[in-house]
Amino acid sequence: MAATRLELNLMRLLSRCEALAAERRDPEEWRLEKYVAALEVMLHELKQQAGKPAPELLNEYSRKVDFLKGLLEAEKLSSSTEKALANQFLAPGRTPTTTKERTPATKTVHLQTKARCTGKMRSELLGTVGTNPQLFSSSCRGLASDEKQSGVELDAVLQHHQDMQEKLAEEMLSLARSLKNNTLAAQNVIKQDNQTLSHSLRMADQNFEKLKDESDRLEQHAKKSVNWLLWLMLIVVCFIFISMILFIRIFPKLK
């Protein structure tokens, strides 16, 4: 089913919100919060429509909107630790919003946000434990491990989506081949049906001509039969008339 105008507007605004979320914003930036509020209203209206999308697609829209809301709420927290903990519980979308995306933008935003929170925690930690080399060294190792883990997760996500795209491409090629074979088979069937129909039309024309000839012959035969019967009746009538006259002459009326 084709997407409605409301759904298209929702997708455009959602893509714009994901792009804003991926950027480094000023604390006084207000557009993303307003856009997310508008997304909630549009999503509610979309769910109330008669021709609403499939439930799986609506759930994906709701998941992305909830992720953006949670992201805004996490940014309002004061502590970097609280922000990092809140980001851990966020659930990004599973599918790309637009066809141009190779991986879902919300997953990329999620990883970027985790990296930013890790960076802020590292900065705070550097400022707090600068006088303790041992604690500084262990903190740096922990942060390096977190960054490495985030990089591995991002590579795994990218590889997973690349594998999914390759699998999808193979399935599309298989469907294209199947469609081509079905089209060729349908063309052969239609060609045979056309040949059969042409043969039937020729036979019908021949039968019509034969029927016309036989009808003409039958009409001529009927006319000949009527002529012979008429002459026979005239001869019989004349014979009877002559016989009556002779009978009257031969046998006079009795007195």
N, C-alpha and C positions, 0 to 999 in steps of 0.2 A: 504494500500500500504506500502511495506517495506521501511524503511528509507534508503536514499542513503548514500554513504561514506561521502559526504560533510556535510550532516545533522548530522551524528554521530559525526564527528569531531567538528561541531559547538556545539553540546550538551556537549561533553567532555570539551571543552574549556570554555563554559559557566558555567559548574559546578565548574571548577577550579577557575574561576573568582569570583564566589559567595563564595567559600571557602576562597579565599584571602581577599575579602571584609569583611568577618566576623572576620578576625584576626586583631589584633592591629599591624599596620604597621609603619615603620619608615617614616619620612617625605621624605627621599631620595629614598624610594621604587619606582621602575620604572616598575616593571613587570606588575602590574595590568593595568596601562595605556596602555602599549604595547599590552597586551592581549585584552583589550577592542577595541583598534584600529583594531586588527586582526579579532575580532568578527564582526565589522562593515563591513569589506571587505567580510568575509565569508557569512554574511547575505545578502549582495547585490548580491553575486554570486548565492546564493540559490534561491533568488527571480527571477533570470534570467533563471534558469534551466527549461527544458521542463517538467520534472517529479517533480515539486516542491510540497511541502506539502500543506495541506489544508490552506485556508486563515486564519482560526482561530488560527492555530498553528503558522503561520508566524507572525500574530499580537502579539501572546504571546512572541515569540522570540524578536521581535522589542521592546516590552514593557520592557523586562528584560535588553536588551542592553541599551536602553535609561535610564533605572534606574541606571545602573552602570556608564554611562557617567555623569548623573546628580550628582551621589554620588561623583565622582572624582572632578567635578567642585565645589561642595559644600565644599569639603575638602581644596580647594585652597583659600577659603575666609579667611580673617584675623580675623574677629570677630566671637566669639562663637554665638552671637545673630543672625548674618547673616547666619551662618551655620545651626542653628536650624530652622530658617525661610525657608531656601532653602530645608532642609530635609522635611519640612511639605508638600511641593509641589511635592515631588517625588512619583511616582506610582509604587509600586513593582509588580512582577508577580502574577498571580492568581493561577497557577498550579505548582506542583513540576517539577523540571527539570529531576530528575532521580526517579526511582521507590523506591529507598531507603529512600527518603525524605517523612516524614509524613506531613510536612507543607512546603510551598514554601520557599526556602532559602532566596530569596530576601525580603520576609516579615520579616523574622528573622533578616536579616541585617538591614532592615529599623528601626525596633524597637531597635536594639542594637545601631545604630547610633544616634537615638533620645535620648537614655539614656546617651550616651557619651557626646552629646552636652549639655544635662541637667546638667551632672556632671561638665563639664567645666564652664558652666555658674554659677553654684553654687560655684565653686572654686574662680572664678573671683569676685563673689558677696561677698564671705567671706573675700577676701583680700581687697575689697573696703569699706565694711560697718562694719568692725570689731569694729570700735569705736562707732557705733550706735546700742545699743542693741535692740531697738524697731524695727529698719529697718532690723536688722539681724534676729530677730524672725519672722517677717512677710515674709522675703525672704525664710527662712528655711521652713515655712509652705507652701509657694507656691511651692518650689521645692519638698517637700514631697508629695504635692498633684499631681504634675506632674509625679513623680515616681510611685505613686499609680495608677494614670490613665494609665500610660504605662503598668504597671503590669496587670491591668484589661483588657486592650486591648489585651495583649499577651494571657491571659487566654481565652478571648472570641474567639480569632483567633484559638487557639489550640482546643477549644471545638467545634467550627464550623467545623473544618477540621476532627475532630474525628467523629462528627455526619455524615459528608459527606462520610467518609470511611465506617462507619457502614451501611449507606444506600446503598452505592455501593456494599458492601459485600452481603447484602440482595438481591439486584437486580441480582448479579452474581449467587447466590444460586437459585433464581427463574428461571433464564435463564438455569442453569444447569439441574434443574428438568424438565423444558420444553423440553430441548434437549434430555434428557433421555426418556421422554414419546414419543417424536417424533421418536427416534431411535427404541424403542420397537414396535411402530406402523408400522414403515417401515419394521422391521424384520418380523412381522406377515404378512404384505402384500406380501413381497418377498417369504415367506414360502408358502403362498397360491398360489402364481403364479407358484412356482416350482412344487407344487402338481398338479395344472391344466396342466402344461406343460408335466409332466410325464404321466398323464392320456391320454393326447392327443397323445403322442408318442406311448403309448401302443395301443390305438385305431387305429392309423395309421399303426402300424405293423400288427395288426389283419386284417385290411381291405386289406393290401397288400397281406397277405397270402390267404385270400378269393379270391381276384382278380386273383391271380396266379392259384389257383385251378380251377376257372371258365374258365380262359383262356385255361388251359390244356384240360378241358372237351369240350370246344368249338372247339378246334383244332381237337380232336379225332372225334367229331361229324361231322366236315367238311370233314375229310378224309373218313368216312363211307359213307357220302352222295355222294362223288365223285366216290367211287367204285360202288355203286348201279347204278348210272347214266351211268357209262361206260358199265356195263354189259347190261343194258337196251338198250343202243345204238347198242351194238354188236348184240343183239338178233333181233332188228328191221332191221338192215342191212342184216343179214342172211335170215330173213324172206322175205325181198324184193328181195334178189338175187334168192332165191329158187322160189319165185312166178314168176319172170321174165323167168326163165328157163322153168317152167311148161307152162307158157303162150305161149312161143315160140314153144314148142313141141305140144301143143294142137292145136294151130292155125298156121298152116304152112304158109309160105309166098305165097301170091297170085301171080298167073301167069297172 
